[in-house]
Amino acid sequence: MKMKKYFLYVAAFMLSLGGMMSACSDDDDPTKGNGNGAVEEINITKDNAANWYSYMINVANLLKEDATTLYDDWNTGYKGGASYASIFKSHNNSAYFGTANNCVRQIIEGCWDIANEVGDAKIGDPYDLYASGKTQDALYAVESWFSWHSREDYSNNIISIYSAICGTRNVKVSNDVMDLASSEIAANSIYNVVKANNNEGLADATREAIKKTYDAILAIPAPFRSHINSAEALAAQDACADLAILLNNKLLPEITQKQDIYNDAALNEVVNTYVDDVVLPTYKDLKDEVAVLLEKVSALQKNPTNANFKAAAAQWIIARKPWETSEAFLFGPVADNGLDPNMDSWPLDADAIVNILNSGDFTKLQWNGEFITDENGDPVESIASAQNVRGFHTLEFLLFKDGNPRTAPAE
């Protein structure tokens, strides 16, 4: 999800629905708040509950459809041909990848992209807004603030980098600190192939920078939206920048400028391990957990209790993890077919969401045909308008308030 690239900032939930909104003050300070005050948010009521639950079902169904499509594109077949996994591993198609070196370049560039995005956009955008005096805009810019799950999202993005570089999803964490001694490194990994070519220092420095970034993000006091301008947030932003610089200025040239060393013979198994042990199982988890999420949301619609709200919200957290741990590999079908913004649009179009809740017109969540972008690479408006009212974050809003599951309205 490209915060700066894809989506428009919009007014936060300024329209009322069922007459239920919380108070707002221009003097609210995110360093003092607990999620109330500065955030104007509509609530579920007995009058809007039917549309509210239907909205959740529609969003969860679309998430399941997109997650299934993404996994099938990689695992079964892509655009009427071989699976994207086969295309990537064979790397014999000039339209995609011609060498294993090309593939590893893509892997590292994906890692750089998400390291840069976490620091510059996910942490940096809210900080910049806050520093400029736009306190409320800063709050609204924080991704995953409805659930207060921002730090976990961002740190899972860094896990995706570890998995891509070290060829494994077996990353150990203890008390919010990455445990490198217990975390695995696959034999056929970027880390080990660099280490084997007399650059153990670079391999270890990359792994240490990943750990430093992960640890720094989880050192930000929770929730992030209440500590946007903290010293810890700035330290995390700096750690992300350092990691991005190392990936782009050191690790990437090591691979791309020594193609005689890092050739197909050296990298084929690295690419295979990356696909088979990282990408495919991550997307399989996403597909499976989103299917469970739909089941939990369906149970909530049929029996709207606080317990079922809590169960659906808990499953949202579980289903969110494989998505966030996939963000170092946002290339191929997830990008080409618009599945990333389908599932992870942020910020949301709040006014449109309110209108949909009022009208019950869930056709607004759909777009059809080929995924088309404009001259800036952004989805065209007819597609973006649908993407901005669906996905994980729309469902997050419908399930959570102030970091807790919502409660079912009294009859």
N, C-alpha and C positions, 0 to 999 in steps of 0.2 A: 504494500500500500504506500503510494507516494503522496505524502501529505502536501508537499509543495506543488506537485505536478498535476495531480488529477482533479482535486476537488476545491470547491468554493467555500469560503467562510460565509456563514449566514447568521442572521439573527438567531440567538438562542430562543428557547421556547417561549416566545412572547405572546402567542395567542392562547386564549383560555379554551379549555375543553371541559365541559361540565362545570364550569365556574371554579375549578380547583387549581390554584397556583400559589406558590410560596412567595413571600415578600422578597424584595430586592433593594439593596442600598448601594449607591455608588462608592460608599466608603468601605465596603467589604474588603478585607485583606486576606489573600489566600494563605498567608503564613499563620493566621489566627483562626481560620474557619474550620468547620468540620463537615463541609459539603453543603451547608445550608447558606442562606443569605444571598450570596452573589449569584447563585444559580437559580434561575427561574425555570421551574419544571412542572409540567402538568402531571396529574395523578390519575390513577385508575379509580373510577367510581362505579356505582351500580348502574348509572345511566350510560356510561361509555364502555362498560365491561365487555359486552358482546363483540363490539368492533375491536377492542383491545386484544382479546383472545384470538379473534380471527386474524388479526394482523400478525400476531406471533406465529400462528400456524403457517400462514403464507410465507413469512420470512424463513422459517425453519425448513419448509419444503424446498424453497429455492436454494438454501444452503446445502441441503442434502443432494439436490440435483447437480449443483456446481461441483461439490466435492467428489461425487461419483464420476462426473465427466472428467475431472482432472486426473483421478486415479486411472480411469480407463484409457485416457489418452496416453499416459505413460506406460501402462501395463499391457494393454490389449491392441490398440491400433489408433493411429493418428491421421486424420484427414484422408481416410480410406486406404491407408497404407500400413506399413509396419508401425509398431508401437514406438513412442518417442524414446523409450528406454533403448530399444534396438537401434534407432537412428543415432542416438548419442554414443552408444557403446561401439557401434561399427564405424562411426565417423568417416564414412566414405562417400558422403553426399555433399557436394560443393554448396548446395542450397542451405545446408545446415552447418555441418562441421566436417572439415577435410582431414584433420589429423587429431591424434590424442592431445597434442600440445594445444590445439585450438580449444578442445574441451576443457582442459585444465585452466586455460586462460579464462574461459567463461566462468568456471567455478570460483576462481580468485576474484574476478570482477564482481560476481554476485556477493561475495563476502565484503568487498570494499563498499559496495553500494549500500548494504544494510548497516554496516558500521557507521558510514557517513550519515545515513538517514536518521539513525537513532540519536546520534550526537547533534547534528545540525538542525534536524526538523523536530523529532519527537521530544527531545529535551530542549533544544535551542529555540524553537519557535515560541513556546510558552515563555521562556526566559526573556527573549527579546521584547515580546509584548509587555511583559511585566515591567521590565527595565524602562520602557518608554512611557510608563504610566497607564497603560491600557490593561488594568487589572482584570476586568471581566473578560475581555478578549483572551487574555492569557489563560484564564480558567477554562474557557470554552475550547481552547486549542489543545488541551491535554487529552491525548488519546486514552480511551478506556477509563474515563473519570466517573462514569455512572457506577461501575463496579469497584472503583478504587483498585484496579488491577494493573495500573500502568507500569509500575516497576517490574512486575512479573512478566508482562508482555515484552518489555525492552530487554530484560535479561535473557528471556527465551530466544529473542533475536540473536543474542550473542552466542547462545548454545548452538544455534544453527551454523554459526561460523566455525566453532570448534568441530562440529560434526563434519563439515565440508573439508576442513583442512586435515583432520585426523582420521577420517573415514569410518567414524563410529558414532552411534547414538548413546553409547554407554559413558555418560559424563556424570561424575559424582559431585554432589554438592552437600556441604555440611554447614548448618547454621548460616546460610546465605553466602557461603564462601566456596568457590570452586576448588575442589581437591584434585590437583593435578596428579598427585602420587597414586590416587586410586582410579583416575579416569583412564580409559583405554586409548590406545593408539593402534589403528589397524596396520598390519604389516604392509599392505598395499595402500599407502596414503601419501598425500602431498608432503606431509611432515617427514615421513621416512624416506621418500625418494630424494628430498632435498638434503636430508641428513646424510644419506649414503653418498652424495656427490660432494663431500668435503665442505658442507655448509651446516654443520650441526648448530653453530651459533645462531644462524638465521632461523632454523627450525625451532630451536628452543625459545628464541626471542618472540616468535610469532605466538607460540603457545602461552608464554608468560603475558603477552599483551592482551590476549583473549581473556585470560583469568583476571588480569587487572581491571579490564573493562567490565566484566561481569560483576566482580566484587564491588566496584565503584557504584554501579547502578543500584545494587541492593543495599548499599550503604546510605542511599537517600532515605530520609525518614518517610514513613508511610502516613498518609497517601501522598504521592508526588504532587498532586494538585494543591496541597497545603504547604508545600515546601519548594515551590518553583524557583525561588531566588536563593536557595540555601547554598552554602559552601559545598555541600556534598553533591548537589546537582551540577554545579560548575565543575567539580572534580570529575564527575562522570562524563560530562561533555568533553573535557580535555582528554580523558582516557579513550573515548570513542575516536577523537581526532587523531591521537597517536596511533591507534590501531589501524585506522584507515590509511594513514601515511605509510606505515610499515608495509601494509598489504600492497599498496599501489606503487610505492617507490623502491621497495626492496624485494618482496616475494614475487610480485608479478614480473619484473625484469629478470629475476633469476631464472624463471621458467621460459619466458618468451625470447630472451636474448641468447639462450644457449640451446637452441633447438636441435643441435647435433647431439647433445647429451640427453636432453629431455625429449626423446623421440618416441615413436610408437612402442618400441620394445620396452622402454623404461616406464611408459605411462599407461599402457593399455589396461593393466590390472588395477591401476589406481582409479581409472575411469569406471571400470566394472564394479569395483568395491563401492565407489561413491553412489552409483545408481542402485545396486542391489542391496546395500546395507544401510544407506541413508535416505535416498529420495523415495524409493518405492515403499519401504515400511512406514515412512512418515506420512505419505499420502494415503496409505492404507489405514493408518490410525485416524487420520482426518475423516476419511469416508465413514469408518465405523462409528466414531464418536459423535459425528454429526447426526448419524442415523438414530443413535440413542437419544440425542438432544431432541429430535423431532418427537420421539416417543414420549419424552418427559413433558414437552410442551402440549402434546395431544392429551396426555393425562390431566394436565392442568386445566385445559379447556373443558374437558368433560366433568372434572370435579375440582372447581376452583377453591382450593383451600390454601392456607398459609404453608402447610407442609408440602404441598405440590409446587407452590411458588419456590420454596427453598430447594426442592429437588431439581427443578428445571434450572434454577440459577447455578446450583452446584455443577450440573452437567455442562452448562455454558462454559464454566471455568475449565473443565476437563477437555471439552472439544476445542477450546481456544488454543490449548498448548501445542498440538501438532501443527496448527496453522502458523503460530509464531515461530516455531522451530523449523519452519520451511522457508523463512523469508530470505535466507541466503541463496536460495535457488529459485528466484522469481523470473525464470526465463522459460522459453518454450511455450507450451499450451497455456500456462497460467497467465502469461503476458499477451500472447498472440490472440487469444480468444476473450480477453477482458475478464477472466475469472478472478484475478486479483481484486480489481475494484468492485466486481459483483459481490465478493464475500467480505471485503475489508474496507469499504469506502469510509473515509474520514477526512474532514468533518462532514457531518450529516446535513441534509437540507431540512432544517427543523420545521420551517413553515409548511413545507410540503408534507412532512410526516403528520403534522397536526391536521392538515386538510384531509389526508387519507383517513385518519382516525375519525374525523367528523363525518366523512362521506361514505366510508366503507368501500371505496373504489380501489380495490387491490390490483386492478389492471395497471395501475401506475408503477408497479414494481417490475413490470415486464418490458423487455425490449427484444426485438426480433431481427433476424438477418445477420449479416456479417458485422464483426466488430470493426468499427471505423474510427479513426482518430483524425484530429485536425492538423494544421500545419505545425503546431507546437507539440504534437504527440499526445495530446489530451483527447479523451473520448468526446465525440461530437455530442452536442447538447441533448439530442433525442435519446442517446444512450446514457449519458451522465445523469440525467434527471431521474432515471429509473435506478441507477446504481446507488445514488445518494439517499435512497429511502429503503434500502434493504441491507442484508448482510449482517455480520456479527454485531456491529455496533448499534444497528437499529434494534436488534433483538436484545442486546445488552440494556438499552434504554427501557425497553418494555418490561424487562425482568428485574432491574435493579433500581434502587434509589439510595443515594448517600452511602454507597458501599455495601448495602444490605439488600437481600431479596425484598421485593415489594410484598405487600400483604393484600389478600383478597378483600374486596369491599364487602361490607355487611349488606345483606339483602334487606 
